[in-house]
Amino acid sequence: MTASTILVADDDDAVRTVIAQALTRAGYEVRTASNAATLWQWVEKGEGDLVITDVVMPDENGLDLVPRIRHIRPDLRIVVMSAQTTLMTAVKATERGAFEYLPKPFDINELVSVVKRGLKAGVDISARLDEDGVDETLPLIGRSPAMQDVYRTVARLMPTDLTVMINGESGTGKELVARALHDYGKRKNAPFIAVNMAAIPRELIESELFGHEKGAFTGAMARSSGRFEQAEGGTLFLDEIGDMPLEAQTRLLRVLQEGEFTAVGGRTSMRTDVRIIAATHHDLKKLIRQGLFREDLFFRLNVVPLRLPPLRERTEDIPELVRHFLSRAASAGLPWKTIAKEALDLLKRHDWPGNVRELENMVQRLAALCPQELIGADEISRELDDSDGQSGASEQTVQDGLGKSVEKQLAHIFAAHSDALPAAGLYDWVLKEIEKPLITLTLQATRGNQLKAAQVLGLNRNTLRKKIRDLAIPVIRAGR
């Protein structure tokens, strides 16, 4: 049986040699070129069974070569490799019809595996999207291996309608990923609607998602469309899905299963065509074991899991992130600033519990308040000391912060949902909304031990039992 021929184009002699040796050992015939012109001549003549090309070459950009090759030989698989390890590079490679994108430096065994898959692939992968309108400034920053995995996954998912579950700590950029999947996917001309489950009172979630008819409940003075209706044809991003109450989970599951929903108080079913992207910082499998999240809904949402790494796992990206935030601050009218290497070293040694959002806030603060153009190690040390001090805040500070958070949330409710507020009994309604998650979280913290939970809450045990029953709080088995 004749060995497959692999055409390799890269202007780096060492890279060509390493690839050629590895593929030859794997049993392939290998032809190498240092420029795009030679590769193009071979392809035009019908030579080669798979192409591996670099992006930056002396005579032509490898990404520009991909659609030309696809035009004359649509069945020829193309692997694009690049040291320009950004999300945009991965997106362009995918959009123009590359079989696979590999960031440099890559594992040579992975390259051999990709070649094997490419030669076996039998499905045509014509270019997915038009090149027109591609933005060079996608919001995800970083060239670390952890982010390269994210870029490759995002690029593969963009032309699909698959449901995606994004898991990551707060501040890692989950909504940025969801927006990238929408803005560069086939639904990009339709709405992108984001809903934060943790920011909506439990009693209003179903109305928020599915809308309500006039008179559906006290205070519903007019018909209101829900987020599913508003996102029709586009993408619905369900952020912090782990905070969705069980009764709303049941309705969401039915929508995902049947593709239709009914507004609160309505009788007519409405068909829906939206792509669902969900996100959470919770361990949903743990919530399932605790009876707080439906297992069947988890499987409906977790079609493609995508994990976003915390900043502490990709500290090599911090210098690029800082420069990006400083540039953005200058564009917004703040004084132009640069940062010293010693200062960057300090930032790279920090844990960043608030992740990229925490770093961005710090950079914005420094851009606004630092008197000199060069941000040095002293300024960074003071900022980090302040943030560490805030982490160890006194009990009173924590209570003040909770009060401010509640005040902010109530202000949001009054501004966005004033027509859905109860006509009377607002005080009891608010207390109930706070009481249920407080008791639920306390039970989780005490592993279901109701006696200990009652002690922590300062309640009589029988009172706690009654509240658990009245508020329909799932019972957690002690010790779980």
Contacts in CASP RR format, 6 or more apart in sequence:
PFRMAT RR
TARGET T0000
AUTHOR 0000-0000-0000
METHOD contacts of the structure
MODEL  1
MTASTILVADDDDAVRTVIAQALTRAGYEVRTASNAATLWQWVEKGEGDL
VITDVVMPDENGLDLVPRIRHIRPDLRIVVMSAQTTLMTAVKATERGAFE
YLPKPFDINELVSVVKRGLKAGVDISARLDEDGVDETLPLIGRSPAMQDV
YRTVARLMPTDLTVMINGESGTGKELVARALHDYGKRKNAPFIAVNMAAI
PRELIESELFGHEKGAFTGAMARSSGRFEQAEGGTLFLDEIGDMPLEAQT
RLLRVLQEGEFTAVGGRTSMRTDVRIIAATHHDLKKLIRQGLFREDLFFR
LNVVPLRLPPLRERTEDIPELVRHFLSRAASAGLPWKTIAKEALDLLKRH
DWPGNVRELENMVQRLAALCPQELIGADEISRELDDSDGQSGASEQTVQD
GLGKSVEKQLAHIFAAHSDALPAAGLYDWVLKEIEKPLITLTLQATRGNQ
LKAAQVLGLNRNTLRKKIRDLAIPVIRAGR
3 27 0 8 1.000
3 28 0 8 1.000
3 29 0 8 1.000
4 28 0 8 1.000
4 29 0 8 1.000
4 48 0 8 1.000
4 49 0 8 1.000
4 50 0 8 1.000
4 119 0 8 1.000
5 28 0 8 1.000
5 29 0 8 1.000
5 30 0 8 1.000
5 31 0 8 1.000
5 47 0 8 1.000
5 48 0 8 1.000
5 49 0 8 1.000
5 50 0 8 1.000
6 23 0 8 1.000
6 28 0 8 1.000
6 29 0 8 1.000
6 30 0 8 1.000
6 31 0 8 1.000
6 48 0 8 1.000
6 49 0 8 1.000
6 50 0 8 1.000
6 51 0 8 1.000
6 52 0 8 1.000
6 115 0 8 1.000
7 31 0 8 1.000
7 33 0 8 1.000
7 39 0 8 1.000
7 42 0 8 1.000
7 43 0 8 1.000
7 47 0 8 1.000
7 48 0 8 1.000
7 50 0 8 1.000
7 51 0 8 1.000
7 52 0 8 1.000
8 16 0 8 1.000
8 19 0 8 1.000
8 20 0 8 1.000
8 23 0 8 1.000
8 30 0 8 1.000
8 31 0 8 1.000
8 32 0 8 1.000
8 33 0 8 1.000
8 51 0 8 1.000
8 52 0 8 1.000
8 53 0 8 1.000
9 32 0 8 1.000
9 33 0 8 1.000
9 34 0 8 1.000
9 35 0 8 1.000
9 36 0 8 1.000
9 38 0 8 1.000
9 39 0 8 1.000
9 51 0 8 1.000
9 52 0 8 1.000
9 53 0 8 1.000
9 54 0 8 1.000
9 57 0 8 1.000
9 62 0 8 1.000
10 16 0 8 1.000
10 19 0 8 1.000
10 32 0 8 1.000
10 34 0 8 1.000
10 52 0 8 1.000
10 53 0 8 1.000
10 54 0 8 1.000
10 57 0 8 1.000
10 81 0 8 1.000
11 34 0 8 1.000
11 35 0 8 1.000
11 54 0 8 1.000
11 56 0 8 1.000
11 57 0 8 1.000
11 58 0 8 1.000
12 54 0 8 1.000
13 34 0 8 1.000
15 54 0 8 1.000
15 104 0 8 1.000
16 32 0 8 1.000
16 34 0 8 1.000
18 108 0 8 1.000
19 30 0 8 1.000
19 32 0 8 1.000
19 52 0 8 1.000
19 108 0 8 1.000
19 111 0 8 1.000
20 30 0 8 1.000
20 32 0 8 1.000
22 108 0 8 1.000
22 111 0 8 1.000
22 112 0 8 1.000
23 30 0 8 1.000
23 112 0 8 1.000
23 115 0 8 1.000
24 30 0 8 1.000
26 112 0 8 1.000
26 115 0 8 1.000
26 116 0 8 1.000
28 115 0 8 1.000
31 42 0 8 1.000
31 47 0 8 1.000
31 48 0 8 1.000
33 39 0 8 1.000
33 42 0 8 1.000
34 57 0 8 1.000
34 58 0 8 1.000
35 57 0 8 1.000
35 58 0 8 1.000
35 59 0 8 1.000
35 60 0 8 1.000
36 53 0 8 1.000
36 57 0 8 1.000
36 59 0 8 1.000
36 60 0 8 1.000
36 61 0 8 1.000
36 62 0 8 1.000
36 65 0 8 1.000
37 59 0 8 1.000
37 60 0 8 1.000
39 51 0 8 1.000
39 53 0 8 1.000
39 65 0 8 1.000
40 65 0 8 1.000
40 68 0 8 1.000
40 69 0 8 1.000
42 48 0 8 1.000
43 51 0 8 1.000
43 69 0 8 1.000
43 72 0 8 1.000
43 73 0 8 1.000
43 76 0 8 1.000
44 72 0 8 1.000
46 73 0 8 1.000
48 76 0 8 1.000
49 76 0 8 1.000
49 77 0 8 1.000
49 119 0 8 1.000
50 76 0 8 1.000
50 77 0 8 1.000
50 78 0 8 1.000
50 79 0 8 1.000
50 115 0 8 1.000
50 118 0 8 1.000
50 119 0 8 1.000
51 69 0 8 1.000
51 76 0 8 1.000
51 77 0 8 1.000
51 78 0 8 1.000
51 79 0 8 1.000
52 78 0 8 1.000
52 79 0 8 1.000
52 81 0 8 1.000
52 111 0 8 1.000
52 115 0 8 1.000
53 62 0 8 1.000
53 65 0 8 1.000
53 66 0 8 1.000
53 78 0 8 1.000
53 79 0 8 1.000
53 80 0 8 1.000
53 81 0 8 1.000
54 62 0 8 1.000
54 80 0 8 1.000
54 81 0 8 1.000
54 82 0 8 1.000
55 61 0 8 1.000
55 62 0 8 1.000
55 63 0 8 1.000
55 80 0 8 1.000
55 81 0 8 1.000
55 82 0 8 1.000
55 83 0 8 1.000
55 84 0 8 1.000
55 89 0 8 1.000
56 62 0 8 1.000
56 82 0 8 1.000
56 83 0 8 1.000
56 84 0 8 1.000
62 80 0 8 1.000
63 80 0 8 1.000
63 89 0 8 1.000
63 92 0 8 1.000
63 93 0 8 1.000
63 96 0 8 1.000
66 78 0 8 1.000
66 80 0 8 1.000
66 93 0 8 1.000
66 96 0 8 1.000
66 97 0 8 1.000
66 98 0 8 1.000
67 96 0 8 1.000
67 97 0 8 1.000
67 127 0 8 1.000
67 131 0 8 1.000
69 76 0 8 1.000
69 78 0 8 1.000
70 76 0 8 1.000
70 78 0 8 1.000
70 96 0 8 1.000
70 97 0 8 1.000
70 126 0 8 1.000
70 127 0 8 1.000
74 124 0 8 1.000
74 126 0 8 1.000
75 124 0 8 1.000
77 99 0 8 1.000
77 118 0 8 1.000
77 119 0 8 1.000
77 121 0 8 1.000
78 97 0 8 1.000
78 98 0 8 1.000
78 99 0 8 1.000
79 98 0 8 1.000
79 99 0 8 1.000
79 100 0 8 1.000
79 101 0 8 1.000
79 102 0 8 1.000
79 111 0 8 1.000
79 114 0 8 1.000
79 115 0 8 1.000
79 118 0 8 1.000
80 93 0 8 1.000
80 98 0 8 1.000
80 100 0 8 1.000
80 101 0 8 1.000
80 102 0 8 1.000
81 101 0 8 1.000
81 102 0 8 1.000
81 103 0 8 1.000
81 104 0 8 1.000
81 106 0 8 1.000
81 111 0 8 1.000
82 89 0 8 1.000
82 93 0 8 1.000
82 101 0 8 1.000
82 102 0 8 1.000
82 103 0 8 1.000
82 104 0 8 1.000
83 103 0 8 1.000
83 104 0 8 1.000
85 103 0 8 1.000
85 104 0 8 1.000
85 142 0 8 1.000
85 143 0 8 1.000
85 148 0 8 1.000
85 151 0 8 1.000
86 138 0 8 1.000
86 142 0 8 1.000
86 143 0 8 1.000
86 151 0 8 1.000
87 138 0 8 1.000
87 140 0 8 1.000
87 147 0 8 1.000
87 150 0 8 1.000
87 151 0 8 1.000
87 154 0 8 1.000
87 155 0 8 1.000
87 180 0 8 1.000
88 134 0 8 1.000
88 136 0 8 1.000
88 138 0 8 1.000
89 101 0 8 1.000
89 103 0 8 1.000
89 151 0 8 1.000
90 101 0 8 1.000
90 103 0 8 1.000
90 148 0 8 1.000
90 151 0 8 1.000
90 152 0 8 1.000
90 154 0 8 1.000
90 155 0 8 1.000
91 134 0 8 1.000
91 138 0 8 1.000
91 151 0 8 1.000
91 154 0 8 1.000
91 155 0 8 1.000
91 158 0 8 1.000
91 184 0 8 1.000
92 131 0 8 1.000
92 134 0 8 1.000
93 101 0 8 1.000
93 155 0 8 1.000
94 101 0 8 1.000
94 128 0 8 1.000
94 155 0 8 1.000
94 156 0 8 1.000
94 158 0 8 1.000
94 159 0 8 1.000
95 127 0 8 1.000
95 128 0 8 1.000
95 129 0 8 1.000
95 131 0 8 1.000
95 134 0 8 1.000
95 158 0 8 1.000
95 159 0 8 1.000
95 184 0 8 1.000
96 127 0 8 1.000
96 131 0 8 1.000
97 125 0 8 1.000
97 126 0 8 1.000
97 127 0 8 1.000
97 128 0 8 1.000
99 114 0 8 1.000
99 118 0 8 1.000
99 121 0 8 1.000
99 125 0 8 1.000
100 114 0 8 1.000
100 117 0 8 1.000
100 118 0 8 1.000
101 152 0 8 1.000
101 155 0 8 1.000
102 110 0 8 1.000
102 111 0 8 1.000
102 114 0 8 1.000
103 143 0 8 1.000
103 145 0 8 1.000
103 148 0 8 1.000
103 151 0 8 1.000
103 152 0 8 1.000
128 158 0 8 1.000
128 159 0 8 1.000
128 186 0 8 1.000
129 158 0 8 1.000
129 159 0 8 1.000
129 184 0 8 1.000
129 185 0 8 1.000
129 186 0 8 1.000
134 184 0 8 1.000
135 183 0 8 1.000
138 180 0 8 1.000
138 184 0 8 1.000
139 176 0 8 1.000
139 179 0 8 1.000
139 180 0 8 1.000
140 147 0 8 1.000
140 150 0 8 1.000
140 151 0 8 1.000
140 154 0 8 1.000
140 173 0 8 1.000
140 176 0 8 1.000
140 177 0 8 1.000
140 180 0 8 1.000
141 317 0 8 1.000
141 320 0 8 1.000
141 321 0 8 1.000
141 324 0 8 1.000
142 314 0 8 1.000
142 317 0 8 1.000
142 320 0 8 1.000
142 321 0 8 1.000
143 316 0 8 1.000
143 317 0 8 1.000
143 320 0 8 1.000
144 309 0 8 1.000
144 314 0 8 1.000
144 316 0 8 1.000
144 317 0 8 1.000
146 309 0 8 1.000
146 313 0 8 1.000
146 314 0 8 1.000
147 309 0 8 1.000
147 314 0 8 1.000
147 317 0 8 1.000
150 177 0 8 1.000
150 306 0 8 1.000
150 308 0 8 1.000
150 309 0 8 1.000
153 304 0 8 1.000
153 306 0 8 1.000
154 177 0 8 1.000
154 180 0 8 1.000
154 181 0 8 1.000
154 306 0 8 1.000
157 164 0 8 1.000
157 181 0 8 1.000
157 304 0 8 1.000
157 306 0 8 1.000
158 180 0 8 1.000
158 181 0 8 1.000
158 184 0 8 1.000
158 185 0 8 1.000
159 185 0 8 1.000
159 186 0 8 1.000
161 186 0 8 1.000
161 187 0 8 1.000
161 275 0 8 1.000
162 303 0 8 1.000
162 304 0 8 1.000
163 256 0 8 1.000
163 275 0 8 1.000
163 276 0 8 1.000
163 277 0 8 1.000
163 278 0 8 1.000
163 300 0 8 1.000
163 301 0 8 1.000
163 303 0 8 1.000
163 304 0 8 1.000
164 178 0 8 1.000
164 181 0 8 1.000
164 276 0 8 1.000
164 277 0 8 1.000
164 278 0 8 1.000
164 303 0 8 1.000
164 304 0 8 1.000
164 305 0 8 1.000
164 306 0 8 1.000
165 241 0 8 1.000
165 278 0 8 1.000
165 279 0 8 1.000
165 280 0 8 1.000
165 301 0 8 1.000
165 302 0 8 1.000
165 303 0 8 1.000
165 304 0 8 1.000
165 305 0 8 1.000
165 306 0 8 1.000
166 174 0 8 1.000
166 177 0 8 1.000
166 178 0 8 1.000
166 277 0 8 1.000
166 278 0 8 1.000
166 279 0 8 1.000
166 280 0 8 1.000
166 306 0 8 1.000
166 307 0 8 1.000
166 308 0 8 1.000
167 279 0 8 1.000
167 280 0 8 1.000
167 281 0 8 1.000
167 284 0 8 1.000
167 305 0 8 1.000
167 306 0 8 1.000
167 307 0 8 1.000
167 308 0 8 1.000
168 174 0 8 1.000
168 279 0 8 1.000
168 280 0 8 1.000
168 281 0 8 1.000
168 307 0 8 1.000
168 308 0 8 1.000
168 310 0 8 1.000
169 281 0 8 1.000
169 308 0 8 1.000
169 310 0 8 1.000
169 354 0 8 1.000
169 355 0 8 1.000
170 281 0 8 1.000
170 354 0 8 1.000
170 355 0 8 1.000
170 357 0 8 1.000
171 354 0 8 1.000
171 355 0 8 1.000
171 356 0 8 1.000
171 357 0 8 1.000
171 358 0 8 1.000
172 308 0 8 1.000
172 309 0 8 1.000
172 310 0 8 1.000
172 311 0 8 1.000
172 355 0 8 1.000
172 356 0 8 1.000
173 308 0 8 1.000
173 355 0 8 1.000
173 356 0 8 1.000
173 357 0 8 1.000
174 239 0 8 1.000
174 279 0 8 1.000
174 308 0 8 1.000
175 194 0 8 1.000
175 237 0 8 1.000
175 239 0 8 1.000
175 279 0 8 1.000
177 306 0 8 1.000
177 308 0 8 1.000
178 192 0 8 1.000
178 194 0 8 1.000
178 235 0 8 1.000
178 237 0 8 1.000
178 239 0 8 1.000
178 277 0 8 1.000
178 279 0 8 1.000
179 192 0 8 1.000
179 237 0 8 1.000
181 235 0 8 1.000
181 277 0 8 1.000
182 188 0 8 1.000
182 192 0 8 1.000
182 234 0 8 1.000
182 235 0 8 1.000
182 237 0 8 1.000
182 275 0 8 1.000
182 277 0 8 1.000
183 192 0 8 1.000
187 233 0 8 1.000
187 234 0 8 1.000
187 235 0 8 1.000
187 275 0 8 1.000
190 231 0 8 1.000
190 232 0 8 1.000
190 233 0 8 1.000
190 234 0 8 1.000
190 235 0 8 1.000
191 230 0 8 1.000
191 231 0 8 1.000
191 232 0 8 1.000
191 233 0 8 1.000
191 234 0 8 1.000
191 235 0 8 1.000
192 231 0 8 1.000
192 234 0 8 1.000
192 235 0 8 1.000
192 237 0 8 1.000
193 227 0 8 1.000
193 230 0 8 1.000
193 231 0 8 1.000
193 234 0 8 1.000
193 235 0 8 1.000
193 236 0 8 1.000
193 237 0 8 1.000
194 237 0 8 1.000
194 239 0 8 1.000
195 208 0 8 1.000
195 209 0 8 1.000
195 227 0 8 1.000
195 236 0 8 1.000
195 237 0 8 1.000
195 238 0 8 1.000
195 239 0 8 1.000
196 239 0 8 1.000
196 240 0 8 1.000
197 205 0 8 1.000
197 238 0 8 1.000
197 239 0 8 1.000
197 240 0 8 1.000
197 241 0 8 1.000
197 242 0 8 1.000
197 243 0 8 1.000
197 244 0 8 1.000
198 239 0 8 1.000
198 240 0 8 1.000
198 243 0 8 1.000
199 240 0 8 1.000
199 409 0 8 1.000
199 412 0 8 1.000
200 208 0 8 1.000
201 413 0 8 1.000
201 417 0 8 1.000
201 433 0 8 1.000
202 245 0 8 1.000
202 248 0 8 1.000
202 433 0 8 1.000
202 436 0 8 1.000
203 429 0 8 1.000
203 433 0 8 1.000
204 413 0 8 1.000
204 417 0 8 1.000
204 420 0 8 1.000
205 244 0 8 1.000
205 245 0 8 1.000
205 248 0 8 1.000
206 247 0 8 1.000
206 248 0 8 1.000
206 251 0 8 1.000
206 264 0 8 1.000
207 216 0 8 1.000
207 217 0 8 1.000
207 220 0 8 1.000
207 224 0 8 1.000
207 226 0 8 1.000
207 264 0 8 1.000
207 420 0 8 1.000
208 226 0 8 1.000
208 227 0 8 1.000
208 417 0 8 1.000
209 226 0 8 1.000
209 227 0 8 1.000
209 228 0 8 1.000
209 248 0 8 1.000
209 251 0 8 1.000
209 252 0 8 1.000
210 226 0 8 1.000
210 228 0 8 1.000
210 229 0 8 1.000
210 251 0 8 1.000
210 255 0 8 1.000
210 261 0 8 1.000
210 262 0 8 1.000
210 263 0 8 1.000
210 264 0 8 1.000
211 224 0 8 1.000
211 225 0 8 1.000
211 226 0 8 1.000
211 229 0 8 1.000
211 263 0 8 1.000
211 264 0 8 1.000
212 220 0 8 1.000
212 223 0 8 1.000
212 224 0 8 1.000
212 263 0 8 1.000
212 264 0 8 1.000
212 265 0 8 1.000
212 266 0 8 1.000
212 420 0 8 1.000
213 220 0 8 1.000
213 223 0 8 1.000
213 263 0 8 1.000
213 264 0 8 1.000
213 265 0 8 1.000
213 266 0 8 1.000
214 220 0 8 1.000
214 221 0 8 1.000
214 222 0 8 1.000
214 223 0 8 1.000
215 221 0 8 1.000
215 265 0 8 1.000
216 263 0 8 1.000
216 264 0 8 1.000
216 265 0 8 1.000
216 266 0 8 1.000
217 264 0 8 1.000
217 265 0 8 1.000
217 420 0 8 1.000
218 422 0 8 1.000
218 423 0 8 1.000
218 424 0 8 1.000
219 419 0 8 1.000
219 420 0 8 1.000
219 421 0 8 1.000
219 422 0 8 1.000
219 423 0 8 1.000
220 264 0 8 1.000
220 419 0 8 1.000
220 420 0 8 1.000
221 419 0 8 1.000
222 419 0 8 1.000
223 263 0 8 1.000
224 419 0 8 1.000
224 420 0 8 1.000
226 263 0 8 1.000
227 236 0 8 1.000
228 236 0 8 1.000
228 255 0 8 1.000
228 261 0 8 1.000
228 272 0 8 1.000
228 274 0 8 1.000
229 270 0 8 1.000
229 272 0 8 1.000
231 274 0 8 1.000
232 272 0 8 1.000
232 273 0 8 1.000
232 274 0 8 1.000
233 273 0 8 1.000
233 274 0 8 1.000
233 275 0 8 1.000
234 273 0 8 1.000
234 274 0 8 1.000
234 275 0 8 1.000
235 274 0 8 1.000
235 275 0 8 1.000
235 276 0 8 1.000
235 277 0 8 1.000
236 274 0 8 1.000
236 275 0 8 1.000
236 276 0 8 1.000
236 277 0 8 1.000
237 277 0 8 1.000
237 278 0 8 1.000
237 279 0 8 1.000
238 244 0 8 1.000
238 252 0 8 1.000
238 276 0 8 1.000
238 277 0 8 1.000
238 278 0 8 1.000
238 279 0 8 1.000
239 278 0 8 1.000
239 279 0 8 1.000
239 280 0 8 1.000
240 279 0 8 1.000
240 280 0 8 1.000
240 281 0 8 1.000
240 282 0 8 1.000
241 278 0 8 1.000
241 279 0 8 1.000
241 280 0 8 1.000
241 284 0 8 1.000
241 301 0 8 1.000
242 280 0 8 1.000
242 282 0 8 1.000
242 284 0 8 1.000
242 287 0 8 1.000
242 292 0 8 1.000
242 293 0 8 1.000
243 280 0 8 1.000
243 282 0 8 1.000
244 252 0 8 1.000
246 291 0 8 1.000
246 292 0 8 1.000
246 293 0 8 1.000
246 294 0 8 1.000
246 474 0 8 1.000
249 293 0 8 1.000
249 294 0 8 1.000
249 297 0 8 1.000
250 294 0 8 1.000
251 261 0 8 1.000
252 297 0 8 1.000
253 294 0 8 1.000
253 296 0 8 1.000
253 297 0 8 1.000
253 300 0 8 1.000
254 261 0 8 1.000
255 261 0 8 1.000
255 272 0 8 1.000
256 276 0 8 1.000
256 297 0 8 1.000
256 300 0 8 1.000
256 301 0 8 1.000
257 300 0 8 1.000
259 271 0 8 1.000
259 272 0 8 1.000
260 269 0 8 1.000
260 270 0 8 1.000
260 271 0 8 1.000
260 272 0 8 1.000
261 269 0 8 1.000
261 270 0 8 1.000
261 272 0 8 1.000
262 268 0 8 1.000
262 269 0 8 1.000
262 270 0 8 1.000
263 270 0 8 1.000
276 301 0 8 1.000
278 301 0 8 1.000
284 293 0 8 1.000
284 298 0 8 1.000
284 302 0 8 1.000
285 298 0 8 1.000
287 293 0 8 1.000
288 294 0 8 1.000
288 295 0 8 1.000
288 298 0 8 1.000
289 480 0 8 1.000
290 444 0 8 1.000
290 474 0 8 1.000
290 476 0 8 1.000
290 480 0 8 1.000
291 474 0 8 1.000
291 476 0 8 1.000
292 440 0 8 1.000
292 474 0 8 1.000
310 352 0 8 1.000
310 355 0 8 1.000
311 317 0 8 1.000
311 318 0 8 1.000
311 352 0 8 1.000
311 354 0 8 1.000
311 355 0 8 1.000
311 356 0 8 1.000
311 358 0 8 1.000
311 359 0 8 1.000
312 351 0 8 1.000
312 352 0 8 1.000
315 348 0 8 1.000
315 349 0 8 1.000
316 348 0 8 1.000
318 344 0 8 1.000
318 347 0 8 1.000
318 348 0 8 1.000
318 359 0 8 1.000
319 344 0 8 1.000
319 348 0 8 1.000
321 356 0 8 1.000
321 359 0 8 1.000
321 360 0 8 1.000
322 339 0 8 1.000
322 344 0 8 1.000
322 347 0 8 1.000
322 359 0 8 1.000
322 363 0 8 1.000
323 339 0 8 1.000
325 359 0 8 1.000
325 360 0 8 1.000
325 363 0 8 1.000
325 364 0 8 1.000
325 367 0 8 1.000
326 336 0 8 1.000
326 337 0 8 1.000
326 338 0 8 1.000
326 339 0 8 1.000
326 363 0 8 1.000
326 367 0 8 1.000
329 337 0 8 1.000
329 363 0 8 1.000
329 364 0 8 1.000
329 367 0 8 1.000
329 368 0 8 1.000
330 336 0 8 1.000
330 337 0 8 1.000
330 367 0 8 1.000
334 364 0 8 1.000
334 367 0 8 1.000
334 368 0 8 1.000
335 367 0 8 1.000
335 368 0 8 1.000
335 373 0 8 1.000
336 373 0 8 1.000
337 366 0 8 1.000
337 367 0 8 1.000
337 370 0 8 1.000
337 373 0 8 1.000
337 374 0 8 1.000
337 375 0 8 1.000
338 373 0 8 1.000
338 374 0 8 1.000
338 375 0 8 1.000
339 374 0 8 1.000
339 375 0 8 1.000
339 376 0 8 1.000
340 374 0 8 1.000
340 375 0 8 1.000
340 376 0 8 1.000
340 377 0 8 1.000
342 376 0 8 1.000
342 377 0 8 1.000
343 375 0 8 1.000
343 376 0 8 1.000
343 377 0 8 1.000
343 379 0 8 1.000
343 380 0 8 1.000
345 377 0 8 1.000
346 377 0 8 1.000
346 380 0 8 1.000
346 381 0 8 1.000
346 384 0 8 1.000
347 359 0 8 1.000
347 380 0 8 1.000
350 384 0 8 1.000
352 358 0 8 1.000
352 359 0 8 1.000
353 391 0 8 1.000
358 387 0 8 1.000
362 383 0 8 1.000
362 387 0 8 1.000
365 383 0 8 1.000
366 375 0 8 1.000
366 379 0 8 1.000
366 380 0 8 1.000
366 383 0 8 1.000
370 379 0 8 1.000
390 397 0 8 1.000
406 434 0 8 1.000
410 430 0 8 1.000
413 421 0 8 1.000
414 421 0 8 1.000
422 429 0 8 1.000
432 471 0 8 1.000
435 467 0 8 1.000
435 471 0 8 1.000
436 471 0 8 1.000
436 473 0 8 1.000
438 457 0 8 1.000
439 453 0 8 1.000
439 457 0 8 1.000
439 464 0 8 1.000
439 467 0 8 1.000
439 468 0 8 1.000
439 471 0 8 1.000
439 473 0 8 1.000
440 473 0 8 1.000
440 474 0 8 1.000
442 453 0 8 1.000
442 456 0 8 1.000
442 457 0 8 1.000
443 450 0 8 1.000
443 453 0 8 1.000
443 468 0 8 1.000
443 473 0 8 1.000
443 476 0 8 1.000
444 476 0 8 1.000
445 453 0 8 1.000
445 456 0 8 1.000
446 452 0 8 1.000
446 453 0 8 1.000
446 456 0 8 1.000
447 476 0 8 1.000
447 478 0 8 1.000
447 479 0 8 1.000
447 480 0 8 1.000
448 475 0 8 1.000
448 476 0 8 1.000
448 477 0 8 1.000
448 478 0 8 1.000
448 479 0 8 1.000
448 480 0 8 1.000
449 478 0 8 1.000
449 479 0 8 1.000
450 461 0 8 1.000
450 464 0 8 1.000
450 465 0 8 1.000
450 468 0 8 1.000
450 478 0 8 1.000
451 461 0 8 1.000
453 464 0 8 1.000
454 460 0 8 1.000
454 461 0 8 1.000
454 463 0 8 1.000
454 464 0 8 1.000
457 464 0 8 1.000
459 467 0 8 1.000
467 473 0 8 1.000
468 475 0 8 1.000
END
